[in-house]
Amino acid sequence: MPDYSAADHAHMARALTLAERGLYTATPNPRVGCVVVKDGAVVGEGFHLRAGEPHAEVNALKQAREHGRDARGGTLYVTLEPCNHYGRTPPCVDAILTAGIGRVVAAMPDPNPAAGNGAERLRTAGIVVDMGLLENEARELNIGFISRMARGTPWVRVKLAVSVDGRSALTNGASQWITGPDARADGHAWRARACAVLTGVGTILQDDPQLTVRDVDTTRQPLRVIVDRNADTPPKARVLGGGPSLVVTAGARNNGWPANVETLALPDSAGRIDLTAMMRSLAGRGVNELHVEAGARLNGALIGDGLVDELLVYVAPSVLGDPARGMFELAAPLTSLSARVPLEWQGIQRIGADLRVIARIVRTASRTR
C-alpha cells in the first residue's frame, strides 16, 4: 500500500463527496467522482451524472480546461479505476493520457470485466497509478454495481417499518402508518437511490401503493417490480401507472393490464416464481440496487432463498403484540437456532421519533449466493 499523505486523503474524500451527486441518477453505471490537483491546488472537479453522459474524469479535466488551468503533470484522484473501453462514451484513459496527467490515485479497481484494465494501460504509458485509498468507502457507494458485476445479481435491501416488538402490520393487514413522517421521508431517499423497487401482489391488494419517490428531489423514478404469481394485480392499481413497471408472473399475463406494463414469466418446477432467476434477470436489465417493500411472505421467501443482503428497518416506539404480523414468514418453522439467519449490525440512528437500524446478512458456506 502506498504511503498516502493527508492531502491525498482529503482529495479522495472530496472525490467521494462528488460521486454522491450521482447517487440517484448514475444507474446502471457506478457513482464516480474525480478531483484533479496540480502543485497542491485543485484545478478541476467532476462526477458522473447519468449513463450516456461524460464520466467523472472527463468532466474534471474539462473543467480544468474551461478555467484555463493546466493539468499536465498533475494528480488525478478518482473513486473508481478509469475505464479503458468504448461503451456509450470513449475510454477515460484516453482523456487522461491526452491531458498529460502524471499520477492517478484510484480508490478501487473496476469490477466490470469489460472495463479494459485501465490502470495497466496508464502504467504502461509511464503514469504512476496508486490503488486502494479509501477503498471501503468507495465500495459502499457502489455496493450494488459491484454486486451486479461480481455475482450477476443486484444488492437486495429489504425495507421494513415495525413496532418495537417486530410487528409489521395488524392481523387485518393495516400498516399505515407504523412509523412517523421523518422515517417515511428517509425511506424515500433509499427508494431514490435504488434502481428498482420490488413488492408482492399481497401488498398491492392491501395498500394499493404507488412505490414512487415523492419526498426526494430526483429526475429518475426507479423501475417498479411486482411479484405476482397468478397475475392478480388489478389493472387500475396505482403501481402500474406513472412510470416504468414490470410484473413478474409464473404464467400468463393479465389481459386487462395497460399495454405499457411489461411482464416476465419465470415459473420454477413447482409452478411458482423462480426468485433467483428473477434476480438474474433484473441484473441483466442493469439493476444495481433492489429496494424491497413487501409483506412477510415475500420477505420470507427472499431471505429463505438466500437472496437478501441488507435489512433497512425503521422501528417505532410502539407495541402491536400478538398475533400482529411479523417481518418474515419462512417456508417452515426453524427447529434449531443454528438455522437462524445471522446478521451484522451496520448502524443505528434516530430518525424523528423512530430508530433506523441497518443490518447485513452474514454470508456463511450454506448462505452464499
Secondary structure as a PSIPRED ss2 file (coil, helix, strand):
# PSIPRED VFORMAT (PSIPRED V4.0)

   1 M C   1.000  0.000  0.000
   2 P C   1.000  0.000  0.000
   3 D C   1.000  0.000  0.000
   4 Y C   1.000  0.000  0.000
   5 S C   1.000  0.000  0.000
   6 A H   0.000  1.000  0.000
   7 A H   0.000  1.000  0.000
   8 D H   0.000  1.000  0.000
   9 H H   0.000  1.000  0.000
  10 A H   0.000  1.000  0.000
  11 H H   0.000  1.000  0.000
  12 M H   0.000  1.000  0.000
  13 A H   0.000  1.000  0.000
  14 R H   0.000  1.000  0.000
  15 A H   0.000  1.000  0.000
  16 L H   0.000  1.000  0.000
  17 T H   0.000  1.000  0.000
  18 L H   0.000  1.000  0.000
  19 A H   0.000  1.000  0.000
  20 E H   0.000  1.000  0.000
  21 R H   0.000  1.000  0.000
  22 G H   0.000  1.000  0.000
  23 L C   1.000  0.000  0.000
  24 Y C   1.000  0.000  0.000
  25 T C   1.000  0.000  0.000
  26 A C   1.000  0.000  0.000
  27 T C   1.000  0.000  0.000
  28 P C   1.000  0.000  0.000
  29 N C   1.000  0.000  0.000
  30 P C   1.000  0.000  0.000
  31 R C   1.000  0.000  0.000
  32 V C   1.000  0.000  0.000
  33 G E   0.000  0.000  1.000
  34 C E   0.000  0.000  1.000
  35 V E   0.000  0.000  1.000
  36 V E   0.000  0.000  1.000
  37 V E   0.000  0.000  1.000
  38 K E   0.000  0.000  1.000
  39 D C   1.000  0.000  0.000
  40 G C   1.000  0.000  0.000
  41 A E   0.000  0.000  1.000
  42 V E   0.000  0.000  1.000
  43 V E   0.000  0.000  1.000
  44 G E   0.000  0.000  1.000
  45 E E   0.000  0.000  1.000
  46 G E   0.000  0.000  1.000
  47 F E   0.000  0.000  1.000
  48 H C   1.000  0.000  0.000
  49 L C   1.000  0.000  0.000
  50 R C   1.000  0.000  0.000
  51 A C   1.000  0.000  0.000
  52 G C   1.000  0.000  0.000
  53 E C   1.000  0.000  0.000
  54 P C   1.000  0.000  0.000
  55 H C   1.000  0.000  0.000
  56 A H   0.000  1.000  0.000
  57 E H   0.000  1.000  0.000
  58 V H   0.000  1.000  0.000
  59 N H   0.000  1.000  0.000
  60 A H   0.000  1.000  0.000
  61 L H   0.000  1.000  0.000
  62 K H   0.000  1.000  0.000
  63 Q H   0.000  1.000  0.000
  64 A H   0.000  1.000  0.000
  65 R H   0.000  1.000  0.000
  66 E H   0.000  1.000  0.000
  67 H C   1.000  0.000  0.000
  68 G C   1.000  0.000  0.000
  69 R C   1.000  0.000  0.000
  70 D C   1.000  0.000  0.000
  71 A C   1.000  0.000  0.000
  72 R C   1.000  0.000  0.000
  73 G C   1.000  0.000  0.000
  74 G C   1.000  0.000  0.000
  75 T E   0.000  0.000  1.000
  76 L E   0.000  0.000  1.000
  77 Y E   0.000  0.000  1.000
  78 V E   0.000  0.000  1.000
  79 T C   1.000  0.000  0.000
  80 L C   1.000  0.000  0.000
  81 E C   1.000  0.000  0.000
  82 P C   1.000  0.000  0.000
  83 C C   1.000  0.000  0.000
  84 N C   1.000  0.000  0.000
  85 H C   1.000  0.000  0.000
  86 Y C   1.000  0.000  0.000
  87 G C   1.000  0.000  0.000
  88 R C   1.000  0.000  0.000
  89 T C   1.000  0.000  0.000
  90 P C   1.000  0.000  0.000
  91 P C   1.000  0.000  0.000
  92 C H   0.000  1.000  0.000
  93 V H   0.000  1.000  0.000
  94 D H   0.000  1.000  0.000
  95 A H   0.000  1.000  0.000
  96 I H   0.000  1.000  0.000
  97 L H   0.000  1.000  0.000
  98 T H   0.000  1.000  0.000
  99 A H   0.000  1.000  0.000
 100 G C   1.000  0.000  0.000
 101 I C   1.000  0.000  0.000
 102 G C   1.000  0.000  0.000
 103 R E   0.000  0.000  1.000
 104 V E   0.000  0.000  1.000
 105 V E   0.000  0.000  1.000
 106 A E   0.000  0.000  1.000
 107 A C   1.000  0.000  0.000
 108 M C   1.000  0.000  0.000
 109 P C   1.000  0.000  0.000
 110 D C   1.000  0.000  0.000
 111 P C   1.000  0.000  0.000
 112 N C   1.000  0.000  0.000
 113 P C   1.000  0.000  0.000
 114 A C   1.000  0.000  0.000
 115 A C   1.000  0.000  0.000
 116 G C   1.000  0.000  0.000
 117 N C   1.000  0.000  0.000
 118 G H   0.000  1.000  0.000
 119 A H   0.000  1.000  0.000
 120 E H   0.000  1.000  0.000
 121 R H   0.000  1.000  0.000
 122 L H   0.000  1.000  0.000
 123 R H   0.000  1.000  0.000
 124 T H   0.000  1.000  0.000
 125 A C   1.000  0.000  0.000
 126 G C   1.000  0.000  0.000
 127 I C   1.000  0.000  0.000
 128 V E   0.000  0.000  1.000
 129 V E   0.000  0.000  1.000
 130 D E   0.000  0.000  1.000
 131 M E   0.000  0.000  1.000
 132 G C   1.000  0.000  0.000
 133 L C   1.000  0.000  0.000
 134 L C   1.000  0.000  0.000
 135 E H   0.000  1.000  0.000
 136 N H   0.000  1.000  0.000
 137 E H   0.000  1.000  0.000
 138 A H   0.000  1.000  0.000
 139 R H   0.000  1.000  0.000
 140 E H   0.000  1.000  0.000
 141 L H   0.000  1.000  0.000
 142 N C   1.000  0.000  0.000
 143 I H   0.000  1.000  0.000
 144 G H   0.000  1.000  0.000
 145 F H   0.000  1.000  0.000
 146 I H   0.000  1.000  0.000
 147 S H   0.000  1.000  0.000
 148 R H   0.000  1.000  0.000
 149 M H   0.000  1.000  0.000
 150 A H   0.000  1.000  0.000
 151 R H   0.000  1.000  0.000
 152 G C   1.000  0.000  0.000
 153 T C   1.000  0.000  0.000
 154 P C   1.000  0.000  0.000
 155 W E   0.000  0.000  1.000
 156 V E   0.000  0.000  1.000
 157 R E   0.000  0.000  1.000
 158 V E   0.000  0.000  1.000
 159 K E   0.000  0.000  1.000
 160 L E   0.000  0.000  1.000
 161 A E   0.000  0.000  1.000
 162 V E   0.000  0.000  1.000
 163 S C   1.000  0.000  0.000
 164 V C   1.000  0.000  0.000
 165 D C   1.000  0.000  0.000
 166 G C   1.000  0.000  0.000
 167 R C   1.000  0.000  0.000
 168 S C   1.000  0.000  0.000
 169 A E   0.000  0.000  1.000
 170 L C   1.000  0.000  0.000
 171 T C   1.000  0.000  0.000
 172 N C   1.000  0.000  0.000
 173 G C   1.000  0.000  0.000
 174 A C   1.000  0.000  0.000
 175 S C   1.000  0.000  0.000
 176 Q C   1.000  0.000  0.000
 177 W C   1.000  0.000  0.000
 178 I C   1.000  0.000  0.000
 179 T C   1.000  0.000  0.000
 180 G C   1.000  0.000  0.000
 181 P H   0.000  1.000  0.000
 182 D H   0.000  1.000  0.000
 183 A H   0.000  1.000  0.000
 184 R H   0.000  1.000  0.000
 185 A H   0.000  1.000  0.000
 186 D H   0.000  1.000  0.000
 187 G H   0.000  1.000  0.000
 188 H H   0.000  1.000  0.000
 189 A H   0.000  1.000  0.000
 190 W H   0.000  1.000  0.000
 191 R H   0.000  1.000  0.000
 192 A H   0.000  1.000  0.000
 193 R H   0.000  1.000  0.000
 194 A C   1.000  0.000  0.000
 195 C C   1.000  0.000  0.000
 196 A E   0.000  0.000  1.000
 197 V E   0.000  0.000  1.000
 198 L E   0.000  0.000  1.000
 199 T E   0.000  0.000  1.000
 200 G E   0.000  0.000  1.000
 201 V H   0.000  1.000  0.000
 202 G H   0.000  1.000  0.000
 203 T H   0.000  1.000  0.000
 204 I H   0.000  1.000  0.000
 205 L H   0.000  1.000  0.000
 206 Q H   0.000  1.000  0.000
 207 D H   0.000  1.000  0.000
 208 D C   1.000  0.000  0.000
 209 P C   1.000  0.000  0.000
 210 Q C   1.000  0.000  0.000
 211 L C   1.000  0.000  0.000
 212 T C   1.000  0.000  0.000
 213 V C   1.000  0.000  0.000
 214 R C   1.000  0.000  0.000
 215 D C   1.000  0.000  0.000
 216 V C   1.000  0.000  0.000
 217 D C   1.000  0.000  0.000
 218 T C   1.000  0.000  0.000
 219 T C   1.000  0.000  0.000
 220 R C   1.000  0.000  0.000
 221 Q C   1.000  0.000  0.000
 222 P C   1.000  0.000  0.000
 223 L E   0.000  0.000  1.000
 224 R E   0.000  0.000  1.000
 225 V E   0.000  0.000  1.000
 226 I E   0.000  0.000  1.000
 227 V E   0.000  0.000  1.000
 228 D C   1.000  0.000  0.000
 229 R C   1.000  0.000  0.000
 230 N C   1.000  0.000  0.000
 231 A C   1.000  0.000  0.000
 232 D C   1.000  0.000  0.000
 233 T C   1.000  0.000  0.000
 234 P C   1.000  0.000  0.000
 235 P C   1.000  0.000  0.000
 236 K C   1.000  0.000  0.000
 237 A C   1.000  0.000  0.000
 238 R H   0.000  1.000  0.000
 239 V H   0.000  1.000  0.000
 240 L H   0.000  1.000  0.000
 241 G C   1.000  0.000  0.000
 242 G C   1.000  0.000  0.000
 243 G C   1.000  0.000  0.000
 244 P C   1.000  0.000  0.000
 245 S E   0.000  0.000  1.000
 246 L E   0.000  0.000  1.000
 247 V E   0.000  0.000  1.000
 248 V E   0.000  0.000  1.000
 249 T E   0.000  0.000  1.000
 250 A C   1.000  0.000  0.000
 251 G C   1.000  0.000  0.000
 252 A C   1.000  0.000  0.000
 253 R C   1.000  0.000  0.000
 254 N C   1.000  0.000  0.000
 255 N C   1.000  0.000  0.000
 256 G C   1.000  0.000  0.000
 257 W C   1.000  0.000  0.000
 258 P C   1.000  0.000  0.000
 259 A C   1.000  0.000  0.000
 260 N C   1.000  0.000  0.000
 261 V C   1.000  0.000  0.000
 262 E E   0.000  0.000  1.000
 263 T E   0.000  0.000  1.000
 264 L E   0.000  0.000  1.000
 265 A E   0.000  0.000  1.000
 266 L C   1.000  0.000  0.000
 267 P E   0.000  0.000  1.000
 268 D C   1.000  0.000  0.000
 269 S C   1.000  0.000  0.000
 270 A C   1.000  0.000  0.000
 271 G C   1.000  0.000  0.000
 272 R C   1.000  0.000  0.000
 273 I E   0.000  0.000  1.000
 274 D C   1.000  0.000  0.000
 275 L H   0.000  1.000  0.000
 276 T H   0.000  1.000  0.000
 277 A H   0.000  1.000  0.000
 278 M H   0.000  1.000  0.000
 279 M H   0.000  1.000  0.000
 280 R H   0.000  1.000  0.000
 281 S H   0.000  1.000  0.000
 282 L H   0.000  1.000  0.000
 283 A H   0.000  1.000  0.000
 284 G H   0.000  1.000  0.000
 285 R C   1.000  0.000  0.000
 286 G C   1.000  0.000  0.000
 287 V C   1.000  0.000  0.000
 288 N C   1.000  0.000  0.000
 289 E E   0.000  0.000  1.000
 290 L E   0.000  0.000  1.000
 291 H E   0.000  0.000  1.000
 292 V E   0.000  0.000  1.000
 293 E C   1.000  0.000  0.000
 294 A C   1.000  0.000  0.000
 295 G C   1.000  0.000  0.000
 296 A H   0.000  1.000  0.000
 297 R H   0.000  1.000  0.000
 298 L H   0.000  1.000  0.000
 299 N H   0.000  1.000  0.000
 300 G H   0.000  1.000  0.000
 301 A H   0.000  1.000  0.000
 302 L H   0.000  1.000  0.000
 303 I H   0.000  1.000  0.000
 304 G H   0.000  1.000  0.000
 305 D C   1.000  0.000  0.000
 306 G C   1.000  0.000  0.000
 307 L C   1.000  0.000  0.000
 308 V C   1.000  0.000  0.000
 309 D C   1.000  0.000  0.000
 310 E E   0.000  0.000  1.000
 311 L E   0.000  0.000  1.000
 312 L E   0.000  0.000  1.000
 313 V E   0.000  0.000  1.000
 314 Y E   0.000  0.000  1.000
 315 V E   0.000  0.000  1.000
 316 A C   1.000  0.000  0.000
 317 P C   1.000  0.000  0.000
 318 S C   1.000  0.000  0.000
 319 V C   1.000  0.000  0.000
 320 L C   1.000  0.000  0.000
 321 G C   1.000  0.000  0.000
 322 D C   1.000  0.000  0.000
 323 P C   1.000  0.000  0.000
 324 A C   1.000  0.000  0.000
 325 R E   0.000  0.000  1.000
 326 G C   1.000  0.000  0.000
 327 M C   1.000  0.000  0.000
 328 F C   1.000  0.000  0.000
 329 E C   1.000  0.000  0.000
 330 L C   1.000  0.000  0.000
 331 A C   1.000  0.000  0.000
 332 A C   1.000  0.000  0.000
 333 P C   1.000  0.000  0.000
 334 L C   1.000  0.000  0.000
 335 T C   1.000  0.000  0.000
 336 S C   1.000  0.000  0.000
 337 L H   0.000  1.000  0.000
 338 S H   0.000  1.000  0.000
 339 A H   0.000  1.000  0.000
 340 R C   1.000  0.000  0.000
 341 V C   1.000  0.000  0.000
 342 P C   1.000  0.000  0.000
 343 L E   0.000  0.000  1.000
 344 E E   0.000  0.000  1.000
 345 W E   0.000  0.000  1.000
 346 Q E   0.000  0.000  1.000
 347 G E   0.000  0.000  1.000
 348 I E   0.000  0.000  1.000
 349 Q E   0.000  0.000  1.000
 350 R E   0.000  0.000  1.000
 351 I E   0.000  0.000  1.000
 352 G C   1.000  0.000  0.000
 353 A C   1.000  0.000  0.000
 354 D E   0.000  0.000  1.000
 355 L E   0.000  0.000  1.000
 356 R E   0.000  0.000  1.000
 357 V E   0.000  0.000  1.000
 358 I E   0.000  0.000  1.000
 359 A E   0.000  0.000  1.000
 360 R E   0.000  0.000  1.000
 361 I E   0.000  0.000  1.000
 362 V C   1.000  0.000  0.000
 363 R C   1.000  0.000  0.000
 364 T C   1.000  0.000  0.000
 365 A H   0.000  1.000  0.000
 366 S H   0.000  1.000  0.000
 367 R H   0.000  1.000  0.000
 368 T C   1.000  0.000  0.000
 369 R C   1.000  0.000  0.000
